[in-house]
């Protein structure tokens, strides 16, 4: 059995056009919880949900759709499983932690699994940041993540989330340091439009500060640093912001649009692609 400490926690984030209270209720009311918990093809019947620190959560996870029923039968698994958990941290409507008792792994003593959930406002959106801590075995970590991402699609459909459009924009930060991480951070549409106006998708931070002033530039940038996103979870990169890259100025297109890169800086396939989108 693998050591959970050797596995990294996994962060899954959404920004929905909703009130924070709506998202909080999805975790802390029986009706809200039952409306989305469980992978596609499954539903839950909630017996107890006591929304407080130390409060009990008890529900049955039930295979509901024909394909889910068939899959469970093929694996020799029951169609319903009694699940127990409890809330640990509970700070309405900002943060909660939920622990489940994992008692279905053959040959393994029951153990606890941990989910952390943080909620924050982002303009007219509400962010839900879910940290899924690893199980003892990487197999069950993967199964847990797959199940959570599946059930999250129910909320994506409800709130119209697609990873693009009116929701968060992903900005890559490229600085001049040798140990630059080329990390991604998320911006609201309003923040993104302030950083990248007029159809731009490239910007130098020095030009941003000159254009907006230090105070306004700081107001646009500061919220980003609390919204990192893993590249594997990002749906596209919408803009690139350069720090300490004055030496690149002569190469960046004056329009600060990717499609206007000098033809000598890109290959033929890129030239053909960019020409279609100018």
Secondary structure as the mmCIF struct_conf table of DSSP 4:
data_model
#
loop_
_struct_conf.conf_type_id
_struct_conf.id
_struct_conf.beg_label_comp_id
_struct_conf.beg_label_asym_id
_struct_conf.beg_label_seq_id
_struct_conf.end_label_comp_id
_struct_conf.end_label_asym_id
_struct_conf.end_label_seq_id
HELX_RH_3T_P HELX_RH_3T_P1 UNK A 4 UNK A 6
BEND BEND1 UNK A 7 UNK A 7
STRN STRN1 UNK A 10 UNK A 16
BEND BEND2 UNK A 17 UNK A 18
HELX_RH_AL_P HELX_RH_AL_P1 UNK A 20 UNK A 28
BEND BEND3 UNK A 29 UNK A 29
HELX_RH_AL_P HELX_RH_AL_P2 UNK A 30 UNK A 34
TURN_TY1_P TURN_TY1_P1 UNK A 35 UNK A 36
BEND BEND4 UNK A 38 UNK A 38
TURN_TY1_P TURN_TY1_P2 UNK A 40 UNK A 41
STRN STRN2 UNK A 42 UNK A 49
BEND BEND5 UNK A 52 UNK A 52
TURN_TY1_P TURN_TY1_P3 UNK A 53 UNK A 54
STRN STRN3 UNK A 56 UNK A 63
BEND BEND6 UNK A 65 UNK A 65
HELX_RH_AL_P HELX_RH_AL_P3 UNK A 66 UNK A 74
TURN_TY1_P TURN_TY1_P4 UNK A 75 UNK A 76
BEND BEND7 UNK A 79 UNK A 79
STRN STRN4 UNK A 80 UNK A 91
TURN_TY1_P TURN_TY1_P5 UNK A 92 UNK A 94
STRN STRN5 UNK A 95 UNK A 102
BEND BEND8 UNK A 105 UNK A 105
TURN_TY1_P TURN_TY1_P6 UNK A 106 UNK A 107
BEND BEND9 UNK A 108 UNK A 108
STRN STRN6 UNK A 111 UNK A 122
TURN_TY1_P TURN_TY1_P7 UNK A 123 UNK A 124
STRN STRN7 UNK A 125 UNK A 132
HELX_LH_PP_P HELX_LH_PP_P1 UNK A 133 UNK A 134
BEND BEND10 UNK A 136 UNK A 137
HELX_RH_AL_P HELX_RH_AL_P4 UNK A 138 UNK A 159
TURN_TY1_P TURN_TY1_P8 UNK A 160 UNK A 160
BEND BEND11 UNK A 163 UNK A 164
TURN_TY1_P TURN_TY1_P9 UNK A 165 UNK A 166
BEND BEND12 UNK A 167 UNK A 167
STRN STRN8 UNK A 169 UNK A 175
BEND BEND13 UNK A 176 UNK A 176
TURN_TY1_P TURN_TY1_P10 UNK A 178 UNK A 179
STRN STRN9 UNK A 184 UNK A 187
HELX_RH_AL_P HELX_RH_AL_P5 UNK A 189 UNK A 195
BEND BEND14 UNK A 196 UNK A 196
TURN_TY1_P TURN_TY1_P11 UNK A 198 UNK A 199
STRN STRN10 UNK A 202 UNK A 204
HELX_RH_AL_P HELX_RH_AL_P6 UNK A 205 UNK A 212
HELX_RH_AL_P HELX_RH_AL_P7 UNK A 214 UNK A 222
HELX_RH_3T_P HELX_RH_3T_P2 UNK A 223 UNK A 226
STRN STRN11 UNK A 228 UNK A 229
HELX_RH_3T_P HELX_RH_3T_P3 UNK A 231 UNK A 233
BEND BEND15 UNK A 235 UNK A 235
STRN STRN12 UNK A 239 UNK A 243
BEND BEND16 UNK A 244 UNK A 244
HELX_RH_3T_P HELX_RH_3T_P4 UNK A 246 UNK A 248
TURN_TY1_P TURN_TY1_P12 UNK A 249 UNK A 251
BEND BEND17 UNK A 252 UNK A 252
TURN_TY1_P TURN_TY1_P13 UNK A 254 UNK A 255
HELX_RH_3T_P HELX_RH_3T_P5 UNK A 258 UNK A 260
HELX_RH_3T_P HELX_RH_3T_P6 UNK A 263 UNK A 265
BEND BEND18 UNK A 266 UNK A 266
HELX_RH_AL_P HELX_RH_AL_P8 UNK A 268 UNK A 276
TURN_TY1_P TURN_TY1_P14 UNK A 277 UNK A 277
#
